[in-house]
Amino acid sequence: MRDVDQEQDPGPAATAPYRFADQHTPPVAQRVSEVAQTTFEHVYEVDPRLMEVHVLQQVFPNWDTLRIMRSRHDHLEWMHHHFAEKVVTGSELLAEVERESAPTPPPL
């Protein structure tokens, strides 16, 4: 398992007063594409407006978003260890796609 990066904000202390608005209002979202946005640094998500018809949106505390984001590498490592026969990197996949889409020379 990975150690929590000491530079990351751990969130409110256990003794901090609870204020609903502080805990449940994320920073203003920044658009990164037509379908994605980011709120916290390195946290990318589908624009909620695109999902609200099919997926009920719920109030989600900021600290839980950050907790999930910080543990994603541990979760992925666990999944690879328990279920993957082989782990393939994104660069390997892109290279394979490029090889397959490269034009083939005409036969002689």
C-alpha positions as semicolon CSV with decimal commas, in nm:
position;residue;x (nm);y (nm);z (nm)
1;M;0,000;0,000;0,000
2;R;0,111;0,355;-0,068
3;D;0,178;0,617;0,199
4;V;-0,041;0,926;0,183
5;D;0,152;1,211;0,021
6;Q;0,242;1,457;0,296
7;E;0,190;1,753;0,061
8;Q;-0,180;1,677;0,013
9;D;-0,437;1,850;0,231
10;P;-0,567;1,584;0,472
11;G;-0,900;1,763;0,503
12;P;-1,057;1,890;0,821
13;A;-0,925;1,762;1,153
14;A;-1,145;1,525;1,351
15;T;-1,210;1,806;1,599
16;A;-1,299;2,065;1,333
17;P;-1,651;2,205;1,356
18;Y;-1,892;2,054;1,104
19;R;-2,034;2,301;0,857
20;F;-2,252;2,143;0,589
21;A;-2,175;2,405;0,323
22;D;-1,799;2,377;0,381
23;Q;-1,808;1,998;0,365
24;H;-2,047;1,956;0,070
25;T;-1,967;2,245;-0,164
26;P;-1,673;2,160;-0,391
27;P;-1,456;2,429;-0,547
28;V;-1,587;2,587;-0,866
29;A;-1,554;2,334;-1,149
30;Q;-1,315;2,409;-1,435
31;R;-1,412;2,272;-1,777
32;V;-1,138;2,058;-1,935
33;S;-1,337;1,928;-2,235
34;E;-1,693;1,918;-2,366
35;V;-1,776;1,633;-2,129
36;A;-1,528;1,660;-1,841
37;Q;-1,451;1,897;-1,559
38;T;-1,214;1,918;-1,268
39;T;-1,283;2,049;-0,920
40;F;-0,995;1,943;-0,698
41;E;-0,645;1,913;-0,842
42;H;-0,608;1,585;-1,036
43;V;-0,977;1,497;-0,988
44;Y;-1,148;1,471;-1,327
45;E;-1,514;1,385;-1,359
46;V;-1,787;1,368;-1,618
47;D;-1,989;1,687;-1,627
48;P;-2,280;1,607;-1,391
49;R;-2,527;1,782;-1,626
50;L;-2,466;1,503;-1,878
51;M;-2,557;1,235;-1,625
52;E;-2,848;1,383;-1,432
53;V;-3,112;1,225;-1,660
54;H;-2,980;0,869;-1,611
55;V;-2,786;0,884;-1,284
56;L;-2,934;1,035;-0,970
57;Q;-2,688;1,298;-0,848
58;Q;-2,627;1,301;-0,476
59;V;-2,465;1,530;-0,225
60;F;-2,113;1,404;-0,178
61;P;-1,882;1,546;0,091
62;N;-1,555;1,699;-0,027
63;W;-1,349;1,488;0,214
64;D;-1,495;1,168;0,066
65;T;-1,408;1,276;-0,289
66;L;-1,050;1,339;-0,175
67;R;-1,038;1,010;0,019
68;I;-1,146;0,813;-0,289
69;M;-0,903;1,003;-0,510
70;R;-0,612;0,934;-0,274
71;S;-0,690;0,562;-0,253
72;R;-0,742;0,499;-0,625
73;H;-0,387;0,372;-0,682
74;D;-0,413;0,127;-0,391
75;H;-0,745;0,002;-0,527
76;L;-0,607;-0,039;-0,879
77;E;-0,300;-0,220;-0,744
78;W;-0,525;-0,455;-0,545
79;M;-0,743;-0,525;-0,851
80;H;-0,437;-0,598;-1,066
81;H;-0,295;-0,830;-0,801
82;H;-0,619;-1,026;-0,761
83;F;-0,770;-1,028;-1,109
84;A;-0,524;-0,931;-1,383
85;E;-0,322;-1,191;-1,569
86;K;-0,130;-0,911;-1,734
87;V;-0,117;-0,534;-1,679
88;V;-0,096;-0,330;-2,001
89;T;0,008;0,034;-2,000
90;G;-0,174;0,302;-2,194
91;S;0,135;0,364;-2,407
92;E;0,139;-0,004;-2,507
93;L;-0,226;0,017;-2,613
94;L;-0,166;0,335;-2,813
95;A;0,134;0,178;-2,989
96;E;-0,078;-0,125;-3,083
97;V;-0,356;0,097;-3,220
98;E;-0,106;0,299;-3,422
99;R;0,051;-0,019;-3,566
100;E;-0,291;-0,152;-3,665
101;S;-0,405;0,176;-3,820
102;A;-0,081;0,240;-4,011
103;P;-0,134;0,220;-4,388
104;T;-0,009;-0,105;-4,537
105;P;0,204;-0,079;-4,850
106;P;0,039;-0,205;-5,170
107;P;0,140;-0,557;-5,277
108;L;0,417;-0,581;-5,536
